[in-house]
Amino acid sequence: MKKLLLAGIVGLLTLSSCNSVKNAKTAQYQRAEFLKLKGDWDITSIDYDKSYKIKPFDENADASCFIGSHWRFIPNNYSGAYTLNGGGDCPSVNQPIKIDFTSNNQFMFKKMQDGVKAKNVTAGYSLDIVNQSTDQFSLQQNIPFDGKNVQVTYNFQRTGMK
């Protein structure tokens, strides 16, 4: 009986350690994918149902103002920024951000203000990363409206590595 109990415990420990190794490999892979975002990117297009008026990321700017916006991601210190060029009805914006990546392929960021620590900023944005390759990727956001979700897809193209 003792040998059977010992064999059971050893078996559970073996399964547990295998699961830990698998989880570690998954986390390592996901971190590597996050690091691929390092560099400079521009939004080339935004796809959504045009019957809705979209003002992304609380900038009080129409979605069209984000086309051509420049984004810089520095994943090793979880920071970055985006810049709206301004002109016409579009504001000129240079917004520092803190970024993160979750295990379910979600890109999260929060807007930073001068003198405010990231840990004190509780609001942010969570978007799904889709179609990621070396030189392009998309972020999808579901925005609730009248009991439905409006899906917005921001398409990024790499413009440089820094």
BELFEN-V611355 format. One record per backbone hydrogen bond with DSSP energy under -1.0 kcal/mol. CO is the residue of the C=O (numbers start at 0). NH is the residue of the N-H. Records with the same first field share a line. If there is no record, write none. Layout:
CO=NH  NH
//
This chain:
0=4
1=5
2=6
3=7
4=8
5=9
6=10
7=11
8=12
9=13
10=14
11=15
12=16
13=17
14=18
15=19
16=20
17=21
18=22
19=23
20=24
21=25
22=26
23=27
24=28
25=29
26=30
27=31
28=32
29=33
30=34
31=35
33=36
34=37
38=72
39=158  159
40=70
41=156
42=67
44=154
46=152
48=51
53=62
55=58
61=64
62=65
65=68
68=42
69=82
70=40
71=80
72=38
73=76  78
77=98
78=73
79=96
80=71
81=94
82=69
83=92
86=89
89=86
92=83
94=81
95=111
96=79
97=109
99=107
101=104
104=128
105=101
106=126
107=99
108=124
109=97
112=115
116=119
117=120
124=108
126=106
127=139
129=137
134=157
135=132
136=155
137=129
138=153
139=127
140=151
142=149
144=147
147=144
149=142
151=140
152=46
153=138
154=43  44
155=136
156=41
159=39
//
